[in-house]
Amino acid sequence: MKKIEAIIRKSKFREVKEALHNEGVNFFSYWDVTGLGNEREGHVYRGVSYSTSDIQRRYLSIVVNDDYAEAAIQAILKSGATGEVGDGKIFVSQIEECYRIRTGEKGGDTLK
């Protein structure tokens, strides 16, 4: 099993969610986060300067069986990209075990 953690633009969340569902990834957790990025300059809108160093993003936490991992990663890469700085990051790590709390069963079938 793999854990895929993705930090994406909030504006791309709907597209990423639909792309994941199309690949059979129907369950994941997400929350809004604020982070710091590489961009150091601010933007001016209607004469008011806005700092862009604090970036609003959405954090996704997805656990999938190994055979779904690459498809999920590619879905995020394709649907989450704008081609601009700040599109986000994806982190992949190995999950040793998974348990379903309701039944106590363990293993990859608990993700279905």
C-alpha positions in Angstrom: 0.0 0.0 0.0 1.1 3.6 -0.7 0.2 6.8 1.0 0.0 9.7 -1.4 0.1 13.2 0.1 -0.5 16.0 -2.4 -0.5 19.8 -1.9 -2.4 21.4 -4.7 -4.0 24.7 -5.6 -7.5 25.1 -4.1 -8.7 26.2 -7.5 -7.7 22.8 -9.0 -9.4 20.6 -6.3 -12.6 19.8 -8.2 -10.6 18.7 -11.3 -8.2 16.6 -9.2 -11.1 15.0 -7.3 -12.9 14.1 -10.5 -9.6 12.7 -12.0 -9.1 10.5 -8.9 -12.6 9.2 -9.0 -12.2 8.4 -12.7 -9.2 6.2 -11.7 -11.1 4.4 -9.0 -9.8 6.3 -6.0 -13.1 7.1 -4.3 -11.9 7.8 -0.7 -9.4 10.3 0.6 -9.1 13.0 3.2 -8.4 16.6 2.5 -8.1 19.9 4.4 -7.2 23.5 3.7 -3.6 24.5 4.6 -1.5 27.6 4.4 2.2 27.3 3.5 5.2 29.3 2.3 6.4 29.0 -1.2 9.4 30.0 -3.2 7.8 33.1 -4.6 9.1 36.2 -2.8 7.4 39.1 -4.5 3.9 40.4 -3.9 1.2 41.3 -6.3 -0.6 44.6 -6.7 -4.3 44.6 -7.4 -6.2 47.9 -7.7 -3.4 49.8 -6.0 -3.2 47.5 -3.0 -0.1 45.3 -2.5 -0.8 41.7 -1.5 1.7 39.3 -0.1 2.0 36.0 -1.9 4.4 34.4 0.5 1.5 32.8 2.5 -0.2 30.5 0.0 -3.6 28.9 0.4 -3.6 25.3 -0.7 -5.5 22.0 -0.3 -3.8 19.0 1.3 -4.9 15.6 0.2 -4.1 12.4 2.0 -4.8 9.2 -0.1 -4.0 5.6 0.8 -4.2 3.1 -2.1 -3.2 -0.4 -2.9 0.0 -0.5 -4.9 -1.7 -1.2 -8.2 -3.6 2.2 -7.9 -0.7 4.3 -6.9 0.7 5.3 -10.3 -2.7 6.0 -11.8 -3.5 8.2 -8.8 -0.2 10.1 -9.1 -0.7 10.6 -12.8 -4.3 11.8 -12.3 -3.1 14.4 -9.8 -0.2 15.5 -12.0 -2.4 16.0 -15.1 -5.4 17.6 -13.5 -3.6 19.7 -10.9 -1.1 21.4 -13.2 -1.4 24.9 -14.5 2.2 25.2 -15.7 2.9 28.1 -13.2 5.0 28.2 -10.1 3.1 27.0 -7.1 1.2 24.0 -8.6 2.2 22.0 -5.6 3.9 18.8 -4.6 3.2 15.1 -4.3 4.9 12.9 -1.6 4.6 9.1 -1.8 5.4 6.7 1.2 5.0 3.1 1.9 2.2 2.0 4.3 3.0 -1.2 6.3 -0.5 -2.1 7.3 -4.1 -1.0 7.3 -7.0 -2.0 9.7 -10.7 -1.5 9.3 -11.8 -0.4 12.7 -15.4 -1.7 12.4 -14.4 -5.3 11.7 -10.8 -5.5 12.8 -9.8 -6.9 9.5 -6.4 -5.9 8.0 -4.6 -5.7 4.7 -5.3 -4.2 1.3 -8.9 -5.3 1.2 -9.7 -2.8 3.9 -9.3 0.0 1.3 -12.2 -1.3 -0.9 
